[in-house]
């Protein structure tokens, strides 16, 4: 049995992606851990629940995701530097349970955090990254889970053939 109606993932636009990325950088410059959280979800495709077990690994991060699966995700330099400079553990650290991340990001006006993960995948696909690679980055066991992002890709030229 299937999972019912499959919906197209709600990803942010390219402009919104840039705006959130820049906001994350600004927050980090202000020594606010919320910037790290936004960066991890938007630039690494992390689920909100995965933030609490991020480990720095070479020029990337290592994270344990759903089903206790470990994956390595390349990470932009600005975000890696922030992860190394900020306190990870404790009350003020960036490694927090999802309820705390959720509460603090909502105070900044963000909601539907999973859309940041969708945005990560959609932007990668639009920029030519192969579906199999995106599958690895997201930690999906099955390519069919990742294929929902391929449905967001519509060739703008397709309907123009009707005018010929």
N, C-alpha and C positions, 0 to 999 in steps of 0.2 A: 504494500500500500504506500502511496505517495504521501507527501506532507501537506496535501491540500493545494490551494492556489499558490503558485509561486509568484511573488511580486518582484518587480525590478527594484534593486537596492537604491535607497535614497542617498545619493552622493551629492556633495556640494559642487558648485560650479568651479571652474578654473580660477575665477576671480576670488571666490570665497576661500578657496584653498590658499591662495597667496596671502589674503588678508589674515586668515587664522595663523598661518606660518609666521607672518611678521609679528602678529600679536604675541605668539609664543616666545619669539626672540626678545620682544620688549619686556615681557614679564620676567624672563630670565635675567635680563640686564638690570631689572629692579629687585633681583634676588628673591623672586617669588616662584615657589615650586610648581604653581599652576602652569607655568610655561613649559616645564619638563613634561607634565602630564599631557598637555595639548600636543607637544612635540612627539611624544611616544605613540600616541594614538594616530596622529595625522601623518607623521613621517616614517613610522615603523609598522603601522597597522595593528598596534596592540589593542586587545580588548581591555576594557577598564579594569577587569579582575586580574589581568596579567601584570599590571604596574608594580604590584607588591613583590614580585619575584624577579625583577630585572637584574641582570648581572652584566658588567662591562666585560667584553671579550674581544681583545685585539681592537680592530677599528669597527666594531659592531657591538650588538648586545645579544645576550643569550637569555631566553625566556622559556618558562615552562607554561604551556598552554593547556587547552582542553584535552582530556584524556591523558594527562600527565606527559604529554609529548614535549620534548625540548626542541627548540629551533633557534637558529642564529639569524639575525637580521642586520644588514648593513645600516649604519646610522650616520647621519650628517655630522660633520666635525663640530658645528656649534652646539649640537645636542650632546655629543660625547663629552665635550669640555664641561658643559653644565652638569652632567651626571658625575663627572670626576670632582668638580668643585663643591657641589651641594652635599649636604649631609643626607645619607641614604636612610638610616634607621632612626627610630625614636619619634617623639611627638611632632617635631618640626621637619622630619625627613620626608623625602619624596616617595618612599616605599610605604604606601598606605593602603588600607582596605578600600574596596570600591565605594563604600558608603561615604567615606570622608572625601574621596576624589569627587564623587558625584555632588555632594553638598557644596564643596568649595568652588567647583566649576559652575554650578548653577548660580551662585552668587555673582559670577562674572557675566551671567546672561547666556551661558551655553546649556544646551540640552540635547537629547538624542545623540549621545556620545558615540554610539555604534556607527553613526553616519560618517564619523571621521575615519573609521576603518574602511568603510565603503569608498570614501573619497580617495584614500590611499590606493586601493586596488584599481579604481576607475581611472585615476590619473596615470598610474603606471601603464595600464592597458592602452590608454589614448596616446601615450608617448612611446609605444612600440614594444613594451616588455611582454614576453610570451606568457601565455596563460599558465603553463607548467611552472614557470619561475614564480609567478604571483601565488600559485598554490603553495609552494614551499614557504614563501615569505609569510603567508597568512596561517600556515600550519594546518591546512585542510587535508584530511586523510584521502578524500576523493576529489578527482578533478571535476566531477559533476557539481560539487558545491561551489567551486570557483567559477564554473561556467555561467553562473547568474550574471557575472560582470560582463561577459561577452554579449549578453542580450542588451546591455546599455549602449553598445556600439552600433550605431546605425550610420551607414554611408549616406551622406547628404545627397549624393549624386543619384542614388537609386531611383527616386521618383521622377527625376528629370528625363529618364528614358521614355516616359509616357508622352512627353511633348514632341518627340521625334516623329 
